[in-house]
Amino acid sequence: MAEKVASGFDQKAADLELLLSGLEERITQLKIKKRRRESEAEPSETATESEAEPSATDDQDHIVKMMEKFAREIDEEDIKNLPIYEKEADGLRKRIEDYKKEVKGVKRKLFDYGPKAVDLIAEAEEEEEEEEEDSSNYEQRLRKFLNHWKAMAFENRKAGKKTLTELVRQIDRSDEEGGIVFDSMRAFAVDSGTQLSRRIVDYFLLFTDSEAREMAARTRAFLKTIRCIGLEKENSTVTRMFVSLVELVDGGIKEEKGRTTSSVVTESLDDVWYSLRENRLLGSIFYKILFLEIALCCPCFAEVLDYEELMLLWGVVRGTFNEKMNQLSLEINELKETEIDASEDEDSKRQDLKKIFDSKMREMWDGFDLDS
């Protein structure tokens, strides 16, 4: 994860190295031309100490202008300015070295901030895939994984570490840049929560034609597992949002079934049979919820991140999460195509419910408050 976060600084060094490469090539050409002139007894003037040199602040703009000049043929002025170009190249090498040191510092800093949540989640999902032949066991593996993170959250909280959400709350929103960073953080949380919520709704809509008591059993079991995912009871804003979502879906489906059946659902089945594929899908959904919970609500940062570091880190989390959402969509479609058989009438009801849930879900996430 630190490797990805540091890539922004790596790019700066790479840009300067590209400029340096062009400058060094031009210097070589100038030296060859100069030697030819000297061999023909036509010594060129050298640049004087009083000639202007670029400052550290406008270094890159100056080099870009020189690169444009280099596109032209070598002239007398180029040869005269050769010492300046060589000095310029030395300055670029120093700046590149400084950027590379900065990259190393950021990587070291990020490792000190806390555990690599993204990488650890990925490892957990790889383990899940390796054991998918016994997918009914996902709850046991999830519980084991959760115990590790809950213990870590407890110890880190005692050590005074903070969650990423808590760091975002400390941003000075009266500052223009701070306001932009805060809004970006919140937009990601809302967008990610909405994306995952849509897929959870899609999962439950697959079973709207099942018996009312079976549907109640599914939502009950789902809620029980989500509530276990919260790392810290008072700070688990992510899991609270998904609990509200499932309660919304449960109520909406019960209301729909109440209109189409004469019976009222007062209890659920004691147990529901889940296919191997459905168990794998459920495990995948819960790991995605846990991913967001860890990313936003696990206290693992000992220091305050500056705006650039926050944005780089958030970018890594966002990119990784989007990949997971694409995979989850494929898994839901696979379950629908292989195991769900519904009539056109049932599909129509599902689409109507989906529109209702989508509207309420967006309203719910639009009200998501990073300060709460």
C-alpha positions as CSV (number, residue, x, y, z in Angstrom):
1,M,0.0,0.0,0.0
2,A,2.8,2.4,0.9
3,E,4.3,1.7,-2.5
4,K,1.2,2.9,-4.2
5,V,0.9,6.0,-2.0
6,A,4.5,7.0,-2.7
7,S,3.9,6.8,-6.5
8,G,3.0,10.4,-6.6
9,F,6.5,11.4,-5.5
10,D,8.0,8.7,-7.7
11,Q,6.3,10.5,-10.7
12,K,7.9,13.8,-9.8
13,A,11.3,12.2,-9.8
14,A,10.6,10.5,-13.1
15,D,9.5,13.8,-14.7
16,L,12.8,15.4,-13.7
17,E,14.8,12.4,-14.9
18,L,13.2,12.8,-18.3
19,L,14.2,16.5,-18.4
20,L,17.7,15.6,-17.2
21,S,18.0,12.9,-19.9
22,G,17.3,15.5,-22.6
23,L,19.6,18.0,-21.0
24,E,22.5,15.5,-20.7
25,E,22.0,14.6,-24.4
26,R,22.2,18.2,-25.4
27,I,25.3,18.8,-23.3
28,T,27.0,15.8,-25.0
29,Q,26.1,17.4,-28.4
30,L,27.5,20.7,-27.3
31,K,30.8,19.2,-26.1
32,I,31.2,17.4,-29.4
33,K,30.5,20.6,-31.3
34,K,32.8,22.6,-29.0
35,R,35.7,20.2,-29.5
36,R,35.3,20.4,-33.3
37,R,35.4,24.2,-33.1
38,E,38.5,24.1,-30.9
39,S,40.2,21.7,-33.3
40,E,39.5,24.2,-36.1
41,A,41.2,26.9,-33.9
42,E,37.9,28.7,-33.3
43,P,37.7,28.9,-29.5
44,S,34.3,29.9,-28.2
45,E,33.6,32.3,-25.3
46,T,32.7,30.8,-22.0
47,A,29.8,32.0,-19.8
48,T,30.6,34.5,-17.2
49,E,29.7,34.2,-13.5
50,S,27.3,37.1,-13.8
51,E,24.9,35.2,-16.1
52,A,21.6,34.4,-14.6
53,E,20.9,31.0,-13.3
54,P,17.5,29.5,-12.6
55,S,16.4,29.4,-8.9
56,A,15.2,26.2,-7.2
57,T,11.6,27.5,-7.5
58,D,11.5,28.0,-11.2
59,D,13.9,25.1,-12.1
60,Q,11.4,22.9,-13.9
61,D,9.9,25.7,-16.0
62,H,13.4,26.8,-16.9
63,I,14.4,23.3,-18.1
64,V,11.2,23.0,-20.1
65,K,12.1,26.3,-21.9
66,M,15.6,24.9,-22.5
67,M,14.2,21.7,-24.0
68,E,12.2,23.8,-26.4
69,K,15.4,25.6,-27.3
70,F,17.2,22.3,-27.7
71,A,14.8,21.4,-30.5
72,R,16.7,24.0,-32.6
73,E,20.1,23.7,-34.2
74,I,23.2,24.2,-32.0
75,D,24.4,27.8,-32.3
76,E,27.2,29.9,-30.9
77,E,25.1,30.9,-27.8
78,D,24.6,27.3,-26.9
79,I,28.3,26.6,-26.9
80,K,28.9,29.7,-24.9
81,N,26.3,28.6,-22.3
82,L,27.7,25.1,-21.9
83,P,29.0,25.7,-18.3
84,I,25.5,26.9,-17.3
85,Y,23.9,23.8,-18.8
86,E,26.3,21.5,-16.9
87,K,25.5,23.4,-13.7
88,E,21.8,23.1,-14.5
89,A,22.2,19.3,-14.9
90,D,24.0,19.1,-11.5
91,G,21.1,20.9,-9.9
92,L,18.6,18.5,-11.5
93,R,20.5,15.5,-10.2
94,K,20.3,17.0,-6.7
95,R,16.6,17.6,-7.0
96,I,16.0,14.1,-8.3
97,E,18.0,12.7,-5.4
98,D,15.9,14.8,-2.9
99,Y,12.6,13.5,-4.4
100,K,13.8,9.9,-4.1
101,K,14.7,10.5,-0.5
102,E,11.2,12.0,0.0
103,V,9.7,8.8,-1.5
104,K,11.6,6.7,0.9
105,G,10.5,8.9,3.8
106,V,6.9,8.7,2.8
107,K,7.1,4.9,2.6
108,R,8.7,4.7,6.0
109,K,6.2,7.2,7.4
110,L,3.2,5.2,6.1
111,F,4.5,1.9,7.5
112,D,4.8,3.7,10.9
113,Y,1.2,5.0,10.6
114,G,-0.3,1.6,11.0
115,P,-1.0,-1.8,9.4
116,K,-1.5,-2.1,5.7
117,A,-5.3,-2.6,5.8
118,V,-5.7,-2.9,2.0
119,D,-3.1,-5.6,1.7
120,L,-4.3,-7.5,4.7
121,I,-7.9,-7.5,3.4
122,A,-6.6,-8.8,0.1
123,E,-4.8,-11.6,1.9
124,A,-8.0,-12.5,3.7
125,E,-9.9,-12.7,0.5
126,E,-7.2,-14.8,-1.1
127,E,-7.5,-17.2,1.8
128,E,-11.3,-17.2,1.3
129,E,-10.8,-18.2,-2.3
130,E,-8.4,-21.0,-1.4
131,E,-11.0,-22.4,1.0
132,E,-14.1,-21.9,-1.2
133,E,-14.7,-25.6,-1.4
134,D,-15.9,-25.3,2.2
135,S,-17.7,-22.0,1.8
136,S,-20.1,-22.7,4.6
137,N,-17.2,-22.0,6.9
138,Y,-16.9,-18.3,5.9
139,E,-18.4,-17.1,9.2
140,Q,-15.8,-18.9,11.2
141,R,-13.0,-17.4,9.1
142,L,-14.6,-14.0,9.2
143,R,-14.9,-14.2,13.0
144,K,-11.2,-15.2,13.3
145,F,-10.2,-12.3,11.1
146,L,-12.4,-9.9,13.0
147,N,-10.9,-11.0,16.4
148,H,-7.5,-10.0,15.1
149,W,-8.7,-6.5,14.0
150,K,-10.8,-5.9,17.1
151,A,-7.8,-6.7,19.3
152,M,-5.7,-4.4,17.2
153,A,-8.3,-1.6,17.4
154,F,-8.4,-1.9,21.1
155,E,-4.6,-1.8,21.6
156,N,-4.2,1.0,19.1
157,R,-6.9,3.1,20.8
158,K,-5.1,2.7,24.1
159,A,-1.9,3.9,22.4
160,G,-3.7,7.0,21.2
161,K,-4.0,6.2,17.5
162,K,-6.8,7.6,15.4
163,T,-9.0,6.4,12.5
164,L,-8.8,7.8,9.1
165,T,-12.3,9.3,9.6
166,E,-11.0,11.0,12.8
167,L,-8.1,12.5,10.9
168,V,-10.5,13.9,8.3
169,R,-12.6,15.5,11.0
170,Q,-9.5,17.5,12.1
171,I,-9.2,19.1,8.7
172,D,-9.5,22.9,8.8
173,R,-12.5,23.4,6.5
174,S,-12.2,27.2,6.6
175,D,-9.0,26.7,4.6
176,E,-9.8,26.4,0.8
177,E,-7.6,23.4,0.3
178,G,-8.8,21.8,3.5
179,G,-12.4,22.2,2.4
180,I,-11.7,20.5,-0.9
181,V,-9.9,17.6,0.8
182,F,-12.7,17.1,3.3
183,D,-15.4,17.2,0.6
184,S,-13.4,14.7,-1.5
185,M,-13.2,12.3,1.6
186,R,-16.9,12.6,2.2
187,A,-17.7,12.1,-1.4
188,F,-15.7,8.9,-1.5
189,A,-17.4,7.6,1.7
190,V,-20.9,8.3,0.3
191,D,-20.1,6.9,-3.2
192,S,-18.5,3.7,-1.7
193,G,-21.4,3.2,0.7
194,T,-23.9,3.7,-2.1
195,Q,-22.1,1.3,-4.4
196,L,-22.0,-1.5,-1.8
197,S,-25.6,-0.8,-0.7
198,R,-26.8,-1.3,-4.2
199,R,-25.2,-4.7,-4.4
200,I,-26.6,-5.7,-1.1
201,V,-30.1,-4.7,-2.3
202,D,-29.5,-6.7,-5.5
203,Y,-28.7,-9.7,-3.4
204,F,-31.9,-9.5,-1.3
205,L,-34.1,-8.8,-4.4
206,L,-33.0,-12.2,-5.8
207,F,-35.2,-13.8,-3.1
208,T,-38.4,-11.7,-3.1
209,D,-40.4,-14.6,-4.4
210,S,-39.4,-16.8,-1.5
211,E,-41.6,-17.5,1.5
212,A,-42.0,-14.5,3.8
213,R,-40.6,-16.4,6.8
214,E,-37.5,-17.4,4.8
215,M,-36.9,-13.8,3.8
216,A,-37.2,-12.7,7.4
217,A,-34.6,-15.3,8.3
218,R,-32.2,-14.1,5.7
219,T,-32.3,-10.5,6.8
220,R,-32.1,-11.6,10.5
221,A,-28.9,-13.6,9.8
222,F,-27.5,-10.8,7.7
223,L,-28.0,-8.2,10.4
224,K,-26.5,-10.5,13.0
225,T,-23.3,-10.8,11.0
226,I,-23.0,-7.1,10.1
227,R,-23.4,-6.1,13.8
228,C,-20.4,-8.3,14.6
229,I,-18.2,-6.5,12.0
230,G,-18.1,-3.2,13.9
231,L,-14.6,-2.8,15.3
232,E,-15.5,-0.2,18.0
233,K,-19.1,0.0,19.1
234,E,-19.1,3.8,19.5
235,N,-17.1,4.6,16.3
236,S,-18.4,2.0,13.8
237,T,-20.2,4.5,11.5
238,V,-19.9,2.2,8.5
239,T,-21.6,-0.9,10.0
240,R,-24.4,1.3,11.5
241,M,-25.2,2.6,8.0
242,F,-25.4,-1.0,6.6
243,V,-27.6,-2.1,9.5
244,S,-30.0,0.7,8.6
245,L,-29.9,-0.3,5.0
246,V,-30.8,-4.0,5.7
247,E,-33.6,-2.9,8.1
248,L,-34.9,-0.6,5.3
249,V,-34.9,-3.5,2.8
250,D,-36.5,-5.9,5.3
251,G,-39.3,-3.4,6.0
252,G,-39.9,-2.7,2.3
253,I,-40.1,-6.4,1.3
254,K,-42.4,-7.2,4.3
255,E,-44.6,-4.3,3.2
256,E,-44.7,-5.6,-0.4
257,K,-45.5,-9.1,0.7
258,G,-48.2,-7.8,3.0
259,R,-49.9,-6.2,0.0
260,T,-49.8,-9.5,-2.0
261,T,-50.6,-12.0,0.7
262,S,-53.2,-12.2,3.4
263,S,-50.8,-13.3,6.2
264,V,-48.7,-11.0,8.3
265,V,-45.1,-12.1,9.0
266,T,-44.6,-12.3,12.7
267,E,-41.7,-14.7,12.9
268,S,-38.9,-16.1,10.7
269,L,-37.6,-19.6,10.1
270,D,-35.1,-21.0,12.5
271,D,-32.6,-21.6,9.7
272,V,-32.2,-21.1,5.9
273,W,-30.4,-23.3,3.5
274,Y,-27.7,-21.5,1.5
275,S,-26.1,-23.0,-1.6
276,L,-22.4,-23.1,-1.9
277,R,-22.4,-20.3,-4.4
278,E,-24.6,-18.1,-2.2
279,N,-22.4,-18.7,0.8
280,R,-19.4,-17.6,-1.2
281,L,-21.3,-14.4,-2.2
282,L,-22.3,-13.7,1.4
283,G,-18.8,-14.1,2.5
284,S,-17.6,-11.7,-0.2
285,I,-20.2,-9.1,0.8
286,F,-19.2,-9.2,4.4
287,Y,-15.5,-8.9,3.6
288,K,-16.4,-5.8,1.5
289,I,-18.2,-4.2,4.5
290,L,-15.2,-5.1,6.7
291,F,-12.9,-3.5,4.1
292,L,-14.7,-0.2,4.5
293,E,-15.0,-0.5,8.2
294,I,-11.2,-1.0,8.5
295,A,-10.4,1.7,6.0
296,L,-12.5,4.3,7.7
297,C,-13.0,3.2,11.3
298,C,-9.9,1.3,12.5
299,P,-7.6,3.4,14.8
300,C,-4.2,2.8,13.2
301,F,-2.7,6.2,12.5
302,A,-0.3,7.6,15.0
303,E,0.3,10.9,13.2
304,V,-1.7,13.5,11.4
305,L,-1.4,13.2,7.6
306,D,-1.0,16.3,5.5
307,Y,-3.5,17.1,2.6
308,E,-1.4,15.5,-0.1
309,E,-0.8,12.3,1.9
310,L,-4.5,12.1,2.7
311,M,-5.5,12.4,-0.9
312,L,-2.9,9.8,-2.0
313,L,-4.0,7.3,0.6
314,W,-7.7,7.9,-0.1
315,G,-6.9,7.3,-3.8
316,V,-5.5,3.9,-3.1
317,V,-8.5,2.9,-0.9
318,R,-10.9,4.1,-3.6
319,G,-9.1,2.3,-6.4
320,T,-9.0,-1.0,-4.5
321,F,-12.6,-0.7,-3.4
322,N,-13.8,-0.1,-7.0
323,E,-12.1,-3.2,-8.1
324,K,-13.9,-5.1,-5.4
325,M,-17.3,-3.7,-6.4
326,N,-16.8,-4.9,-10.0
327,Q,-16.0,-8.4,-8.8
328,L,-19.0,-8.4,-6.5
329,S,-21.3,-7.5,-9.3
330,L,-20.0,-10.4,-11.3
331,E,-20.7,-12.8,-8.4
332,I,-24.3,-11.5,-7.9
333,N,-25.0,-11.9,-11.7
334,E,-23.5,-15.4,-11.6
335,L,-25.8,-16.4,-8.7
336,K,-28.8,-14.9,-10.5
337,E,-28.1,-16.6,-13.8
338,T,-27.4,-20.1,-12.3
339,E,-29.7,-20.5,-9.3
340,I,-32.6,-18.0,-9.5
341,D,-35.6,-18.7,-11.6
342,A,-38.2,-15.9,-11.7
343,S,-41.2,-15.1,-13.8
344,E,-41.6,-11.9,-15.8
345,D,-44.1,-10.7,-13.2
346,E,-41.6,-11.3,-10.4
347,D,-38.9,-9.5,-12.3
348,S,-41.3,-6.5,-12.7
349,K,-41.9,-6.5,-8.9
350,R,-38.2,-6.6,-8.3
351,Q,-37.5,-3.6,-10.6
352,D,-40.3,-1.6,-8.8
353,L,-38.8,-2.4,-5.4
354,K,-35.3,-1.6,-6.7
355,K,-36.4,1.9,-7.7
356,I,-37.9,2.5,-4.3
357,F,-34.9,1.2,-2.4
358,D,-32.5,3.1,-4.7
359,S,-34.2,6.4,-3.9
360,K,-34.3,5.7,-0.1
361,M,-30.7,4.4,-0.1
362,R,-29.3,7.5,-1.9
363,E,-31.2,9.7,0.6
364,M,-29.7,7.7,3.5
365,W,-26.1,8.0,2.2
366,D,-26.5,11.7,1.2
367,G,-27.2,12.3,4.9
368,F,-24.0,10.5,5.9
369,D,-22.0,12.7,8.3
370,L,-18.3,12.3,8.8
371,D,-18.5,14.3,12.0
372,S,-20.9,11.9,13.7
